[in-house]
Amino acid sequence: MGAAGGHQGRKHIQELENLLLDTPFEGSNLTAQTSWPLIQSLAFKLNCAFPGLMLSSGALGPLPEVRRLRARPPHSMQFPAELTQEACQAPIRELRLICIYFYTSFFFKDDPNTVLLNDYVLGAQLGHYHVSNLRKPINISFWHNRSLENYTLTCVFWKEGAGRDGWSSEGCRTEQASPGQVQCHCNHLSYFAVLMQLSSARLTAEQLASLTHISLVGCSVSIVASLLTILLHVHTRKQSDSMTRIHVNLHGSVLLLNATFLLSPVLAAPSAPESACTGLAAILHYALLSCLTWMAIEGFNLYLLLLRVYNIYIRRYLLKLCAVGWGVPAVLVLLVLVVKSSVYGRHVIPLSTSQDNSTGFQNISICWVRSAKVHGVLVMGYCGLTSLFNLVVLACALRALRRLRAREKAPGRRACRDAITVLGLTVLLGTTWALAFFSFGVFLLPQLFLFTILNSFYGFFLFLWFCWQRCHGGEQAEEGPETEASSSSQMMH
């Protein structure tokens, strides 16, 4: 449906809302007949002694348009007594609660690839009042008879904005009470649905709990290690060269990445405002791109040291590297925010089982990129290019080291030190991030645990490499171009 069709559909919905809110009727409730197919609506008269209300699809008459279906999955909505509390603070003649059930998503088109569970949209409105921030949520239940093996389910509501309308999960919590039932707990009135998103990687609750604990410990350790490295650099910055300053910028990006990653689940909680989660998701994306960019800069710098040792002069070298390392990711993220800020927000990490939470571990939501296209291009694509470039540089470094050792009379006497050098360069160039491309088939679980362990402790491994360089700087200076410190004096600021 085009934009014009979408606006026309919203106009019809507003007409129906006004009809239900303004039409006088006798008794306590009214069932309205509409000229639009696949829509049912109800209106209720309420007072300030409202005890709560439970509505079930069993109380609704059948629609001729859905009789052809073998079994129409039921649904229900439960409203708390608190619903009328704010409205009753002002003098009122009558409160009216209207409920509209859409058995089609025709009137609510967001992304062309958006899929809703059962194609159901359930809406409610209390008079002309805006009901939000309820202490006890409105409970909406959707039953289904579908296999959702490869889907992530998220409770959403229709949010009308100044720029464009779309589905949002703000103020809603998703719970899969049973394999055939999805419960939405939302703290406001609106039009609700369950968004279905294809997911390639699904974990059990136990596996997700283990990965979460590893990430928590690893990121915390890396934050401390990066802070120590930066402080050591500040303490000895008079003796530092451009090489060390590049390392410190990499540590700064790793510090930002780990800090925002740890904050992400906190601001993705239902109680946190969606704008805060959107902002943090953009910062997290920026931190990741910066980290990957500085890894590529480390590879570029190592390439210069290995292959152009005797002919290096780059005016304002470090300043230009900082413009690339911090500026390019900022431009990319700002461009995404300008084009479509809804790309960033709450992202639910799916579980493979429904959720037999015998471990007490709930689904995790994080503030992250929600668009598959942006994730594919500006996360996986960016990571892939960085990893490919640094793997080529690492291969060149290993080749140079092998040629140097082949010329020595006793090539085996420095095997241990060479092994540490290779391992350090492997860490420095971030080649472990290439593991992200092995998340399929039998590699999925080993890859997830290896990726989580190696990259959450990445800052700590960099710290160990930094310390080893400091302790063996004098010896490395005599080794030749394959070690970084040997050529640092060649770089011009």
N, C-alpha and C positions, 0 to 999 in steps of 0.2 A: 504494500500500500504506500503511495507517495505521501509527501508532506501535506498536500491539499486534502487528500483522503483522511489523513490523521486528524487534521484540524476539524474537518467536517464531522468525524466520529466523536470527537470531544464535545462539539457543539450539541450533538444529539444526547450525549450523556448528561450535559448540564441542563438540557431541557427536561430530561427525566427526573433529575434531582429536584429541580424547581417544582415539577408537578407533584412529586411525593411530599415535598416540604410545605406546599401552599394549599393543596386540595383539602377542603374540609371533609371529614368523614365521621360517622357514628361508630361507637364502640372503641375498643382499645387498639385494634390493628387494622391494616388495610393491605390487601394484595392487589397490586396494580397490574393491569394488562397493558402490554406495550405492542406497538406495531413492528418492533424490531425483533427478529428471530433470535433464539438462543439467549434470551435475557429474562430473568425473573426478579421481581422486586417486592419488598415489604416495607411497611411504615408502621411505627408503634408510637403511641402516646405514652410519655413518661412523666413522672413527677419527681420531686426532690427526695422522696422516700424510696428511691429506686433500689431494689434488693439485688440486682444483677439479672442477667438474661442469658439463656442458652438457646441457640437456634440450630436446628439440624435440618439437613436436606430432606429428611424423611417427612417433615411437616409441609414440604412444598409439593404442589401438584406436578404431574409429569408434563414435560413440554413435548408437543407433537414432533418437533424437529429432532428430538433425541430418543424417540421411541424405537427408532430403527437400531439403536445401539443395544447390544446384548445385555450389557450391565453398565449402568452409569455409576462411576465411583462416587460415594457419598462425600459430604463435607459438613463442617459445623463451625460455628463462631460462638465464643463465650465472652460476654462483656462483664467486667467487674462492677461492683456497686459504686466505686469511685468515679465512674464515667460521668455522672451528672454533677459532681461536687463543685467544679469551678463554675459551671453555667448557673448553678443555683445561688451563687453569691450575688447575682443581680436580680432585680425583680423581673419575673417572667410570667407570662400567661400560660404557656404550654411548651413543653419540650417534645420534640419529635425525633425519633431515631429511624433512619432509613437504611435499609440494607439492599444492595443490588448484586445479583449473581450473574456473571457472564460465563457462558459455556463456550466462549470463543475469545481469542486474544486479538481479534480484528481491530478493536478500538485502541489497543495498547501496543503500538509498534515502536520498538527501540532500535536495536540492531537487527539487520536482516537475518542474522544467524541465531537470534534469541529463540529459545525453546522453553515453553512453560509446561509444567506437569499437568497433564489432562487438558491443557488449554484453558484451565479455570482461572478466573479472576474474581475474588470476593471483596466487595467494598461496603463501607459503612460511613455514615455521617450523622452527627448530632446537631440538628437544626442548622443554623449558620455559624456555629461555634467551631473554633479550631481546638481540637482535643489532642494534647501531647503530654509527654513526660509523666505518664501514669505510673504510680508506684507498683500497682498490680497490673500485669500486662493483659492485653486482649489475646485470647488463645484461639487460633484458627487451625483447624485440623483438616488435612487433605488425605483421603484414602486413595489407594491406587492398586492396580494388579499388574504392574509392569516390572520387568527386570531392570534394575538400575546399576548393574555391575560396573559399567564404565562411566558413570555420571557422578558429578558433585552437585548436591542439592543445596540451594540457598534461598531462604525466605526473603522476599523483597516487597517493596511497595512502589506505587507509581508516584514519582516526584516530578512536579512541574517547576521548571526553572525559567530564568529570564532568557537564557540562551536556547535550551532545548529540553524536552521532557525525556524521562528515561527511568529505568528501574534502579532502585537504591536499597541497600540493606541496612541503612541507618536506623537504629532503634529497634531492630528485629533480631531475634535469636532463633536458630534452627535446631530442631531436635527430631531425630528419627526414633520414635517410640517403639516401632515394630517394623519388620520388613515391608509392610504394606501401608504404613501411616507416617506422614510427615506433619509435625506440629510446629507452628510459627507462634512465637511469643513476642508481640510488638507493643510498644508503649504509646501508641497513637492510633488515630483513625485515618484510614485511607483506603485505597484499593490494593489488595494483597494477592500475591501469587508465589509459586515456588519455581525458581529459575533452575533449569537443568543445564549443566555445563559438562562437556566431554572432558574426561580426565584420563591421561595415559598412565599415570603412576598412582597406585593406590596402596595404602599401608594398613596394617592392623593397628589397633590402639596400642599394643605393647611395643611394636616397632617404632611408632611415632613417639611414644614416651621415651624410649631409649635415645632416639636421635635428638629429641629436644633437650634431654639432660646433657648429652655430649656437646651440643651446640652451646648450651649455657655455660658449661665449664670451660670449653675451648675459647669462646669469645671473651669471657672474663679474664682468662689467663693472657690472651693476646692483647687485650686492652692495657693490662699492667705492663706487659713486655714492651709494647709500643711507647707507652709513656716513659718508661725507663730509658729507652733508646733516644727519644727526643730530648730528655733531660740531660743525658750524657753528651749529646751533641751540643746543647746549649752551653754546657760546662766547658767543653773543649773546642768551641767553634773557631778559635783563633788558629788552631792547628788543622782544621778541617779543610778539605778540598771540594771541588764540584762533585766528585764521586760520592763522598759522604753525604753531601747535601741532597743528592738525588735519592739516596737510601732513606734519608729522613723524610723527604716528601712522600715516598712510598709508605713509610710507617704512618705518616699523618693520614693518608687515605685509608689505610687498614684500620687505624683507630676510629675514624669516622664511620667506616662500614660496620665494624663490630658494635659500636655504641648504638647506631640507629637500628641494627638488627635486633639487639636485645630490647630496645624500646618498642619495636614493631608490634608484638603481641599485646602489649599493654594498651596502646592506643587503638588497637583493633577490637577491643572489648566493646560490647553493646552500649555500655554506659558512656563511652568516650564519644565526643562529637566527630562526625564524619569528616569535617573540614580538617581537623587535626590529623586524622588518619591519611587523608589525601596528601597533606603537606609532608608528612613523614615518609609516605611511600615515594614521593618525588625525591626527597633527600636521600633515601636508601638507594634508589636507582642511580642518583648522581654519584653517591659514594662508591657503588659497585663499578660504574663506568670510569671513575677517577682511578680506582685501584687497578683496573685492567689497563688503563692508559699508562700509568706509571710503571707497570710491569713491562709494557711494550717499550717505554723509554729506557728502562734498564737494559733491555735487549739491544736497542739501538746504540746505547752508549758502549755496551760490551763489544758490539760489532765494530765501532770506531776504534776501540782500543786494540782489538785483535788484528784488524786488517789495514788500519791507517795509522799505525803507531808513530811514524816519523813525519806525518804531514797533517797535523790537526790544528786548525785555528778557526774557531767559530765565534764571531763577535757576540757578546752578551749571551753566551751559550745557556747558562742556567736560567736566565730570564725567559728565553724563548721556550725552554723545556717546561717551565712553570705555566706559561701561557697555553701550551698544548695540554699539559697534564691536568690542569684545573679548568681551563677555559672551554675546551672542546666538549667535555661532558656537560658543562653548564648550558652551552648553546643547545645541545640535543634535548636536554630535559625541558628547558624553557620552551623550545619549539613544540614538544609534545603537550605541555600545559596550555599553550596558546591555542593549538589546534583542537584538543579534546582533553580537558582536565579530568573527565570521568574515567580516563585510562587508569588513573591511580585510585586506590581505595582498598576496602577490605577484601581479602582473598582467603577462602576456606581451604585448608589442606584436607583432602578427602581421606576417608578410611574405607578399607575394603569390606568390612563387615558392618552390619547395621547395628551394629552398634550396641552390641552387647558390651556395655561398659563395665565388665566385671572388675577391671582394674581401677575404675573410678576416673579414668583419663578421658577428657572430653576432646572434641574436635578443636583444632587450633586455627584461629584466624590471625592473619598477619596483614600489615599494610604493605601492599606490593602492587606490581603491574597487573591489571586485570584483562588487558587486551592481548589476545593470542598473537596478533600481528606485531604489535610493539615488542612483546616478549621475544618473538622469533627473530626480529631484525635487530633491536637495540639491546638485547641481552645475549641470546644464543649466538647471533651473527657476530656481534662485537667480541664476545668471548672466543669464538672460533677463530677469527682473524688474529687476535692477540696470541692465542695459543700456537697457531700455525707459524707465525713470525718468530716467536721465541723458541719454538722447537728447532727451526732452521738455524737460528743463532747458536743454540746449544750444541747442535751437531757440528757447526763450524768450530766452536770452542773445543769440543772433544777431539776434533781432527787436528787442531793446532797443538793441543797437549800431547797427542799421540806422536806427532812428528818431532816434537821437542824431546820427548823421552827416547825416541828411537835413535837420536844422535848421541845420547849419553852412553858412557862406558858401562855404567851399572844402572840400567833402567828400572830395576825393581826396588831400589833402596828408598824411593819416595812414594811407594804404592799407597801407603796409608794416607799420606797427605793429599795425594792426587784424588783418592776416593772421596775425601772430605771436600775438596775443591769442587768436584763434579756434583756431589750432593748439594753443596751450598748454592752452586749456580742453578741447579734444578729448582731449588726452593725460590731463589731470588727471581727467576724468570716466570714463576707461577705456572709451571707446566702441569701441576696437579689439577688445575682448573679444566684441563682437557677431559678429565673424567666425566664431566657433565654430559658428554656425548655418548656415554655407554649406559644410559638409563633405559634399557629395554631387555626383554627376555630374561635369560638366566643371569645376566649381568646386573639386573636392577638392584637387588638387595646388597650384594657386595659393593657395587658402585656407590650406593647411597651412604653406606657406613664409611667407606674409604674417603669419599668426597667430604663428608661431614667432619671426620676426624682431621684429615690433612688440612682442610681449608679453614676450619674454625680455630685450629692452633697455628695458622699461618703466621700471625704476628709473633708468636713465641719462637717459631723456627727462624724467622728473620732476625730476631734478637740474638739467638745462638750464633747465627752466621756473622752478625755484627761483632759480637764478642770475640769470635774466633779470628776475625780479621784484625781486630785491635791487638790481640795477644800475639799474633804471628805476622804483624805488619812488616817488621824488619826482615824476616826470612822471606816473605813473599816478594819483597822488592828485588830480591836476587833471582827470582824464579823465571822471569821472562814474561812475555805478553799474554800468556794464558791466564794469569792472575790479575785481578782488577787493580790492586794497589800498585802493581809494577808500573803502570802507565798513567797514574792519576796526575803526575806532574806535567803530562803532555797537554792536559785540557786547559784551555784558556777561558777565563770568565767573560 
